[in-house]
Structure formats: structure tokens, C-alpha cells
């Protein structure tokens, strides 16, 4: 079974997003080393912070992992449904997880995902509970300290301190935890052919309304259900693109 992780990173204006990406890719390497994982990263070639992390990961990723990058102009990168659509239709993974760069995958999550019994008549699932930093300041401190010594860290990055995290319940499949079966992703893409959501934007990552549009699209084909899928850790940070 191949699991595809689709993520975006743009760190030219906010460099801490590249540090988030390094944590995310480290978590995939460490916790997914026994599984076939394909990582799709959407980025911009002029974003040197992100490019540096991608080069680092290419050298340190697990042997059975695939890295595929999709280079996009900032105006297209900044509307996630464009990159997600390209990634969805690019290959035939068994499971596709559309995520955000500040999400890490720990605690045997890939094994749990592989063994997940997909609920009947369901086209999308999402974890009912994730772990999230107890406050923004804790996440900011982690990213700042890590960035200060970033070049000294080979794989893996320093382990996340579980004592810094608290549980968070999700009532819906927000953009970082949208999981669909590969066949569905390959057939339908991510809002494929919908001009509004495949149109470049002036403000990159200024909003994430395409998440809502995709959820609404999926409900035309079945239900969206929460599942027990522990192991998602979300790094909180004060500065965001949509402020």
C-alpha cells in the first residue's frame, strides 16, 4: 500500500514555514520508514529556504520513500487547490492525505492508516483527535530555537516534546487532515475543472476556502467521517499568511 502525503511550503516571507517542513519531512522519515510513502511538495523555485529543505530531504529520506516536487509560480502556489489537484492526478497511491506544512506524523500513524477500516459509503476521513501545541508561544519558541541551529541537525530533527501538546477535537475535515482513497483522488482531482478554484490568486495563501469547497464536493459522492487515527502533531505559530 502506498500512502501519498501532499503538502505546500512557501517560506520566502515567513521562514519558519521551512522549519515546519523540515519537522514534517523528518516525522515522515522516522515514523514511515517501514511503509511505502510518496511525498508531494508544492513550492516555488525562488523560495531558497524551502529549496534548501527539499535538497536536505532528498539526501536523508528513507530508501523506500518517493519525493515528487511541483514547482509553481507564487500566484498558483498560493491557491492550494491548484497544487493539490496536480498531485491528486499525478499518481495512483492507495491513500492520499492532503495536509498542511505544520502537521507532523508520529506514534505509528502510518501503520494505523494502513490498517484503517474505511467506513462504508465514505469518501473522506479525518482524525477525530490531534495533538496541538498548548499555545502559540510554545510553538514559536520551538521553531525559533530549531532555526537557530538548523544546519547542525541531520535526520532526524529533535523529537517533539509531547508534554508541550494538548488534545484537540476536530468536528470537520479542515485542510490539513483531508484523507481520501487514491482512486477517488485520481479520478476527481482536487476541484479539478472548477475555474474559481484553479485560478491564481493575488495574495498567496490569503484564505483557505477551497478546503470548504472540496469538502462540499466530496459529499456529492458519499459521507465524510471522523476516525480514530492518533499520531498527528500540529505545530502552532503566531505568524500566518492570512493575517
N, C-alpha and C positions, 0 to 999 in steps of 0.2 A: 504494500500500500504506500502510495506517495502522498505526502502532505505538502501542500503549497501554502507558503506564507507570503502575502502581498503587503508591502509597506511603502511609505513615502518618506523622503527626507529632504528638507531644504534648510540649510544652516548658514547661508550667506549673511542673513540679517541677525539670526539668533543662533550662535554657535553651539549652544547647549543641546540643540537637537542632534548634532553629530555625535555627541557623547551618549545621548539616549540610544542612538542607532548602534553604537558600539556595545552598549549593555545588551540591547536586544539580540544582536547577532551572536554575542558571547553566550547568552542564555540558550539560543538555538543549538549552538555547537555543543555545549556541555550537556544539555538535557535531551537533545535529539540525536546524539551520536549513534544510537542503535537503530535509528529509523531512517527511511529514505525521505529526505526533506528537500524541497525546492524553495529557495528564497528568491522572490522577485522584489527588487528595489527600484522605485521610480525616483529619478534625481535629475539635476541639471549639471552639465559638464563644467560650468563656470563656478560651481559651488565647491571650492577646493577642500573645505572641511569634510564634506560628505565623500568626495572622491578619495581622500586620504583614508577614511574608514573602510571604504569598499576595497581598496587595494590591500589593506591590512587583513580584511576578512578573507579575501581570495587566497591569501597565503596560509591562513590559520584555520579555515573551515574544516569540518570533518570530511574524510575522503568520500563518503557516500552522500554528501550534500551537493546540491547544484545551486550556483548563483547565476541568476539572469538579471541584468540591469536594463532599464528602459530610460534612455536619455531623452528628456523633453524640454522644450522652451519653458521658461518660468510661467508664462501665461497658461500653458496647457498643464504643466505640473501642478499648478495651484488649484485646479479643479480635479479632485481626486478621482471622480468617476471616469475621467479620461484614461488615466493610467491603469486604474482597476479594470477597465473594460479591455484594454490591450492585454493585460496579464491574464484575465479570465479566459480569453480566447486564444492565448498563445500556446498552451499545452494541455495535456489531458491528465492532470492529477486526480486522485480519488477524492480528496477533500481540499477545499480552498478556504483559507482563513484570511479575510480582509481585516487588517489590523492597523494600529497607529504606532508611530515610532517610539512612544514612551511605554509600550507594553513589553514585558519580559515573560518568558515561558519557562516555568520551573516545576519542581515537585512531581516529576513523572507525567507531565501533562500530555506528552506525545503518545505514551502508552495508553493513557486513558482515552485519548481521542481516537486512537486506532481501534479500541475495543468498544467504543460507544455504540449502543444500540439505537439506531436512528428512529425516532418516533414516527409512527405511521402517518402518512399524508402531511409530512413536514418538509418544507423546502429550505428552512434556515433554522439553525440552533445558535444559542449563545449561552455562556456560563452564567448560572444564576448568581454566583458569588465570586468576586475577585478580591485580591488584596491590594490596598492602595495606601500610599504614604499617609500618615496620620495628619499631616498638614503640609502646606506648600513649602514652608521654610525648611523642613527636613529634606524634601526632595531637592530644593535649591542647593542646600549645603552639600548633599551627595554629589551633585553634578559639578559644583564648583571645585570641590576637593579632588574629584576624579580628573577633571580637566587640567588642574594644576600639574598633575603627574601622569597625564595621559600617555605620553610617549614611552614611559617606563613599563607599561603594562603589556605583556604578551597575552595571548589567550590563556586562561580566562581573565576577565575583569574581576575586581574584588567582589566577593559574594555579597548579595543584598542582605542587610541585617533584618531578619524577619521581625524583630522587636520594634522596628520603625513603621510597621504596617498594621493596618486595621482592616476588618472585613467591610466590604461594600456590596449591597444587594443591587442587582440590576433588574429593572422592570421591563426593559426593552433592549433590543439588539442595537446598541449605539455603534458608531462607525468603527471602533477598534475591536469589536468582538462579533463580527458578522461571519458566520461559518455556513458554507453551503457545500453540497456534494459537487464533485468535479464535473460530472456530466451536465448538471444544471448550469454551472458557470460557463462551461464551454459552449453550450447551446445558446444561451441567452446573453452572455457577456454581462456587463455591469451598466445598465441603462443604455445598451447598445442601440444606436439609431435614433435616440431621443435628442434632438438638436439642442434643446435647452441645457442638457447636462453634458453634452460633448463640445460645448462652446468654451473657448479660452476665456479667462477672467482677467480683470484689471488689477484686482487685489489678490495676490496668491494666498490661498487658504483663509480667505476672509470669512467664509461660512462653510458649513458642512450640511447644507440642506439636501445634498444629493444622497446622504445617508437615509434620510426620511423617504425620499423618492424611491430608493432601491427597496426599502422595506415594503413600501406600498406596492411596488411592482411584484415582489415575491408573493404577496398574499393573493395574487390572482391565480397562483398555481398550487397553493397549499398554505399550511399554517407556519407560524414562527413560534418556537417553544424554547423555554429555558431548560437547561440540563445541568446536572451535577458534573462539573468539569474543573476541579480545583487546580491551581497552579499558575494563574495569571497574576502578575505583579505589575502594578501601574505606578510609574514614577511621576509624582506631582511636581509642577514647576510654575512659578509665578508668571513668567513672560510667555505669552502665546501669540500666535499670528493673527487672531481675530479680535484683539483688543483695539 
